[in-house]
Amino acid sequence: MGAGIPRRDLIGLGCGLRRLSGSSSPVDDPLLRATRTRPRDLGRPAFDSGGTGHAIRSFRLPWNTESLDDTVRVEKTDVIGGLPAAVARDVVRRYAGQSHAWRGKEILDRAGVHDFLGALRRLADEGYLESGSASTEANPMYETTILGSALGMASFGKPITRKTADALVEGLIARARALNADPEQLHSVERIRLFGSYLDTGVDRLGDVDVEVNLARRVSHEALMTYGREADKSFGSYIDMIFWSQTEFKQKLRNRSTALNITTEDVGRFTDNVRTVYDITEDSEACPVPEQNDDSPGVT
């Protein structure tokens, strides 16, 4: 826990108080069905995995494809926007919310791509990013499109069985309950929804488990920034420092599992096939989430 943050700020209202009714979003909020058009070509093969002929596991975009001619797939060996698929995925993840162009520069530098603005423009040309509403020529900003959000959820790990997936979901829910009951946490899990191939009970071999997690902060934005500044950690950017408390919290939820694909985005943007498996309003042991009165932008 970062030093210098008042304990009363860290624990908010504490766990001893009764939860106020209506303080969290209801489970049955209607989902918005995204307008679907056939996406652009998602990439072209570029690397042949050393000529071994072994298949590289691909991922399925986690939306309802009933309006598409076929299922769109991306291989780990594809090139997207001139980048290897895994690099393109890591880059678009940085723009889940409208962000300054330089947010993805560190990833591109590590990949040996030094014209990072050119790379972002190519991703935009192929439909994964779009210019943010606050973007200017001097200060370009980008955010993900629906297609970019789907790419950001890609996982290239080894397939898992449904039995393993079920155990991962049970463990995730148990950790969410434990974290929500802990007064020392800076965030709470308001809702967990599952989507993607896990909901198809006829599929036994899964690439991963797609999970939407809605988080709520228990403390002020100022307290979260103080926590990031006082963390014993080096950050690649100022934004990474601001979001450190949320990143750390998601790491606790994931528990080092590479098969849990957790997003905090609203998956209702691209699918209405979801299942709610946890809601804080039904958890009597969870700490209440205080209403936040500050209007600072940033971490939720």
C-alpha positions in Angstrom: 0.0 0.0 0.0 1.4 3.4 -0.9 2.5 5.5 2.0 1.1 9.0 2.5 -2.5 8.1 1.5 -4.8 8.6 4.5 -6.3 5.3 5.6 -9.8 6.8 5.5 -9.3 7.5 1.8 -8.0 4.0 1.1 -10.9 2.1 2.7 -13.7 4.5 1.7 -16.8 3.8 3.8 -15.4 0.5 5.2 -17.1 -2.9 5.2 -19.1 -2.4 8.4 -21.8 -0.2 6.9 -24.9 -1.5 5.2 -24.8 -1.2 1.4 -27.2 1.5 0.1 -29.8 0.1 -2.2 -29.4 1.2 -5.8 -25.7 2.1 -5.4 -24.6 -0.3 -8.2 -25.8 -0.8 -11.7 -28.5 -3.5 -12.0 -27.7 -6.8 -13.6 -30.3 -6.7 -16.3 -29.3 -3.4 -18.0 -30.2 -3.8 -21.7 -27.2 -4.4 -24.0 -26.8 -2.3 -27.1 -26.4 -4.4 -30.3 -23.5 -3.0 -32.3 -24.1 -2.2 -35.9 -22.2 -4.9 -37.8 -20.5 -4.6 -41.1 -18.1 -7.1 -42.6 -14.7 -6.1 -41.3 -11.7 -5.5 -43.4 -9.2 -8.2 -44.2 -7.6 -8.8 -40.8 -4.1 -9.5 -42.0 -2.0 -11.4 -44.4 0.3 -14.3 -43.7 3.9 -13.2 -43.3 5.8 -15.8 -41.3 5.7 -19.5 -41.9 6.8 -20.7 -38.4 10.2 -21.9 -39.7 8.7 -24.2 -42.4 7.6 -26.8 -39.8 4.1 -26.9 -41.1 2.7 -26.9 -37.6 -0.6 -25.1 -37.2 -0.5 -21.9 -35.2 -3.5 -21.5 -33.0 -5.7 -18.6 -34.1 -8.4 -16.7 -32.2 -12.0 -16.1 -33.0 -13.2 -12.6 -32.8 -15.6 -12.7 -29.8 -18.7 -11.2 -31.4 -21.9 -12.6 -32.9 -21.0 -13.3 -36.5 -24.5 -14.1 -37.7 -24.4 -11.2 -40.2 -21.0 -12.2 -41.6 -20.3 -14.5 -44.5 -17.9 -16.6 -42.5 -15.9 -16.6 -39.3 -13.1 -14.1 -39.2 -9.9 -15.5 -37.8 -6.4 -14.2 -37.1 -3.2 -16.2 -36.9 -0.3 -15.4 -34.7 1.8 -15.4 -37.8 -0.3 -12.7 -39.6 0.7 -9.1 -40.2 -1.7 -6.4 -39.2 -1.0 -2.8 -40.2 2.5 -3.9 -41.1 3.1 -5.4 -37.6 3.2 -9.0 -36.3 -0.3 -9.8 -35.0 0.9 -10.0 -31.4 2.5 -6.6 -31.6 -0.5 -5.1 -33.2 -2.7 -6.5 -30.5 -0.5 -5.1 -27.7 -0.5 -1.7 -29.4 -4.3 -1.4 -29.8 -4.8 -2.4 -26.2 -3.2 1.0 -25.3 -6.0 2.8 -27.0 -9.0 1.2 -25.3 -9.9 4.7 -24.2 -9.1 7.8 -26.2 -5.3 8.2 -25.6 -2.4 10.3 -26.8 -0.6 8.7 -29.8 2.6 8.1 -27.8 0.9 5.6 -25.5 1.9 2.8 -27.9 5.4 4.1 -28.7 7.2 2.0 -26.1 5.7 -1.3 -27.5 6.6 -0.3 -31.1 10.2 0.7 -30.0 10.7 -2.7 -28.5 9.5 -4.3 -31.7 12.0 -2.2 -33.7 9.4 0.0 -35.3 10.6 3.6 -34.8 8.0 5.4 -37.1 5.3 4.9 -34.5 3.0 7.5 -35.9 3.2 5.7 -39.3 2.3 2.4 -37.6 -0.7 4.0 -35.9 -1.9 5.5 -39.2 -1.6 2.0 -40.9 -3.7 0.5 -38.0 -6.2 3.2 -38.5 -6.3 2.6 -42.3 -7.1 -1.0 -41.7 -9.9 -0.2 -39.3 -8.4 -1.0 -35.9 -7.9 2.6 -34.6 -9.6 5.9 -35.3 -8.7 9.5 -34.5 -10.0 10.6 -31.2 -12.5 13.5 -31.0 -9.9 15.6 -29.2 -7.1 14.8 -31.7 -5.2 17.7 -33.4 -2.4 17.7 -35.9 0.0 18.8 -33.1 -1.4 16.4 -30.6 -2.8 13.3 -32.3 -5.0 11.0 -30.3 -6.4 7.6 -31.1 -9.0 5.1 -29.8 -9.9 1.6 -30.8 -12.8 0.7 -33.1 -15.0 -2.3 -32.5 -12.6 -4.3 -34.7 -9.6 -3.0 -32.7 -11.3 -4.0 -29.4 -11.7 -7.5 -30.7 -8.1 -7.7 -31.7 -7.1 -6.4 -28.3 -8.7 -9.4 -26.7 -6.7 -11.9 -28.8 -4.8 -14.6 -27.0 -2.3 -17.0 -28.6 -1.8 -19.4 -25.8 -2.3 -23.1 -25.7 -5.9 -24.4 -25.9 -7.6 -25.4 -22.6 -10.3 -27.9 -21.8 -13.8 -26.9 -20.7 -13.1 -28.5 -17.3 -10.1 -26.2 -16.9 -12.1 -23.2 -18.1 -14.8 -24.0 -15.5 -12.2 -24.1 -12.7 -10.8 -20.8 -13.9 -14.2 -19.1 -13.8 -14.9 -20.4 -10.3 -11.5 -19.2 -9.1 -12.1 -15.8 -10.7 -15.4 -15.4 -8.9 -13.9 -16.5 -5.6 -11.1 -13.9 -6.0 -13.6 -11.2 -6.8 -15.5 -11.9 -3.7 -12.4 -11.9 -1.6 -11.1 -8.7 -3.0 -14.5 -7.0 -2.6 -14.6 -8.0 1.0 -11.1 -6.6 1.7 -11.3 -3.0 3.0 -7.7 -2.3 1.9 -8.4 -2.6 -1.8 -8.6 0.6 -3.9 -11.1 -0.9 -6.4 -14.2 -3.2 -6.3 -15.6 -5.6 -8.9 -19.1 -4.5 -9.6 -19.9 -7.1 -12.2 -18.4 -10.1 -14.1 -19.8 -11.2 -17.4 -18.6 -14.0 -19.7 -18.8 -14.0 -23.5 -17.2 -15.6 -26.5 -16.6 -19.3 -27.1 -16.9 -20.3 -23.5 -20.7 -19.8 -23.7 -20.9 -22.4 -26.5 -21.3 -25.6 -24.4 -20.7 -27.7 -27.5 -17.0 -26.5 -27.6 -14.7 -28.5 -25.3 -11.3 -27.1 -26.4 -11.1 -23.4 -25.8 -8.4 -20.8 -26.6 -9.2 -18.9 -23.4 -12.1 -17.6 -21.3 -13.3 -14.1 -22.4 -14.3 -12.0 -19.4 -15.7 -8.5 -19.0 -15.1 -7.0 -15.6 -16.7 -3.8 -14.4 -14.6 -2.0 -11.8 -15.4 0.8 -9.5 -12.9 2.8 -7.5 -13.3 3.3 -3.8 -11.1 6.3 -3.5 -10.4 9.6 -5.2 -8.4 10.0 -8.4 -5.8 11.9 -6.4 -5.4 8.9 -4.1 -4.9 6.6 -7.0 -2.3 8.8 -8.5 -0.5 9.0 -5.2 -0.6 5.2 -5.0 1.1 5.0 -8.5 3.7 7.6 -7.7 4.7 5.9 -4.5 4.8 2.4 -6.0 8.2 0.7 -6.0 8.0 0.2 -9.7 9.3 1.8 -13.0 6.7 2.8 -15.5 7.0 3.2 -19.2 4.7 6.3 -19.2 2.8 8.7 -17.0 -0.4 7.1 -18.0 0.9 3.7 -16.9 1.6 5.2 -13.5 -1.9 6.7 -13.2 -3.5 3.3 -14.1 -1.2 1.2 -12.0 -3.8 0.6 -9.2 -6.3 -0.7 -11.8 -3.6 -2.8 -13.6 -2.5 -4.3 -10.3 -6.1 -5.1 -9.3 -6.7 -6.9 -12.6 -3.5 -8.9 -12.0 -4.9 -10.1 -8.7 -8.1 -11.1 -10.4 -6.2 -12.9 -13.2 -3.9 -14.7 -10.7 -1.2 -15.2 -13.4 -3.5 -17.2 -15.6 -2.8 -16.7 -19.3 -6.1 -18.3 -20.2 -8.3 -15.6 -18.6 -8.8 -12.8 -21.1 -10.0 -9.9 -19.0 -11.3 -6.7 -20.4 -12.9 -3.7 -18.7 -14.5 -2.5 -22.0 -18.3 -2.8 -22.5 -18.6 -6.0 -24.6 -22.1 -4.9 -25.5 -20.4 -2.9 -28.3 -20.0 -6.1 -30.3 -22.2 -8.9 -28.9 -25.4 -9.5 -27.0 -24.4 -13.0 -26.1 -23.2 -12.6 -22.5 -23.7 -14.3 -19.1 -23.5 -12.5 -15.8 -21.8 -14.7 -13.2 -21.2 -12.1 -10.4 -22.9 -8.9 -9.3 -21.8 -6.9 -6.3 -25.4 -6.1 -5.4 -25.9 -9.8 -4.6 -22.8 -10.1 -2.5 -23.6 -9.3 1.2 -19.9 -9.6 2.2 -18.7 -7.0 -0.2 -17.5 -3.6 1.0 -19.8 -0.8 -0.2 -18.6 1.4 -3.0 -18.8 5.1 -2.0 -20.0 7.7 -4.4 -17.2 9.7 -5.9 -17.7 13.5 -6.0 -14.5 14.5 -7.9 -14.8 15.1 -11.6 -11.2 14.3 -12.5 -10.8 12.2 -15.7 -9.0 8.9 -15.5 -9.2 5.6 -13.7 -12.7 4.2 -12.9 
